[in-house]
């Protein structure tokens, strides 16, 4: 009986949690840049809505980018990068710090430049498979959960803990974006000039 009630509790909160995340699907472009793949998503504007409001209110926001390359249904490459964004109210410009190595940073950026900077710093090594083999690339962008970022798991999986989590979220949707490209072949990709290159 106890296990049955526990199962019902999990199902109820799973139903509540589902509306908390929504995804916007966009197109992704992939090009070769030296020994790396360069991805771009011109339609991806993640500096908007609630996250932008938080930035304007002086809070920093951590964006999580997950990039995966799959070939023949199997993962060929997977990468996750976190970028912490903040906003200067006086200059009305954005600053970015990459969380983790190599820890790149940029400042005095417009919203468009900040979005582009994040994607430009997703360094994807060229896949090792044949240039004639087809593959797909998928980029996911989301907002880091506050509780996840702080590593707070003290409340555990209890009714009180779950209620506290969802009441703090106020059932607001957590934005998430997806951009997909493919199927494509390495041999068909255009070469993107590296910055500073005269070629």
Number of C-alpha atoms within 10 A of each C-alpha: 6 6 8 9 10 12 11 11 14 16 12 10 14 11 10 12 14 11 12 15 13 13 14 12 15 16 16 19 15 21 17 21 20 13 11 14 19 22 25 19 19 13 11 19 13 19 17 12 9 13 20 18 12 15 19 16 12 12 13 17 21 21 22 19 23 16 22 18 20 18 18 10 9 9 13 16 16 13 13 13 19 20 23 16 24 22 25 15 12 6 9 12 16 22 19 24 17 19 16 10 7 7 11 12 15 14 16 15 19 14 19 14 13 22 20 18 15 21 16 12 14 19 16 19 14 16 17 8 12 10 15 11 13 17 22 19 23 18 24 19 22 20 18 18 15 12 10 9 9 9 9 10 10 7 12 10 10 12 14 10 14 16 12 13 14 15 11 10 14 10 15 14 15 17 18 18 18 20 21 19 18 16 12 17 15 19 12 12 15 11 13 13 13 12 7 6 6 6 5
